[in-house]
């Protein structure tokens, strides 16, 4: 273009390259826990179009897609990091990075990993049982450390209190082992006062100390839709036989299996629910001593009844029913956790 006008050169033709799906890879999976893992992707070619969405997708089946679980990690090419959370413990997962442009969604190479077993803050592992819509820990809780990841480990330690007089005067979190003997009785789980229960960080992440409503829902499910003593499902359990259906198959005094009305009719059908209630006894307030191991199991709930007392449930070797009580918050009882 000049003062005379605009002039054009000779015309040539070309065809632009079509936009295709991106090229990317899936990053190595790291920092695997019982409920989370870290991974990501690397988009090395955007396919000629803008990357409008990227992340990773995962499932328990092979070849996961964005129709399964996925993260959303922004847009654009290059490397990105993704955190996968809300996973089930001790479960194998498959994961692929993904990238979306106007041509569609492309996936990186598939990787797999297995989450760790369910662990508390001390690294103790637990098994679980599903009852109705709930998932319960089978073992009594035995952590000595809270799960608050914002604090140093020393700040998370729950005080171990062995002295009887000190125990009876506590209004702050504490735990102990039956007879102050972890080596012998550690498998029974720890005994906690209710102030430790009320902390909120006693169970592993994604779990909580069972509330009164949690216990009530589980017991009602068994009464309405549970397991019968012949092992069949969807057959009600009568209320006066719940104790035997929930109690662990070992650890109880012999009177639990014989001599109790209802129990003697089913000497081989203890713990048909798999709940495995373990008879850890308790530590009362009066003198801070230990009582009832192997004959009684007592479990705190997270539900307070008043300033000084909280709700708990008990199973006794000489009684068929699961009983509800209100105990002083200074008592030392066992704890069962249930999944959020």
Secondary structure, 3 states (H helix, E strand, C coil): CCCCCCCCCCCCCCCCCCCCCCEEEECCCECCCCCCEEEEEEEEECCCCCCCEEEEEEECCCCCCCCCEECCCCCCCEEEEEEECCCCCCCEEEEEEEEEECCEEEECCCEEEECCCEECCCCCEECEEEECCEEEECCCCCCCECCCCCCCHHHHECCECCCHHHHHCCCCCCEECHHHCHHHHHHHCCEECHHHHCCCCCCCCCEEECCHHHHHHHHHHHHHHCECCCCCECCCCCHHHHHHHHECCCCCCHHHCCCCCCCHHHCCCCCCCCCCECCCEEECCCCCCEECCCCEEEEEEEEECCCCEEEEEEEECCCCCCEEEEEECCCEEECCEEEC
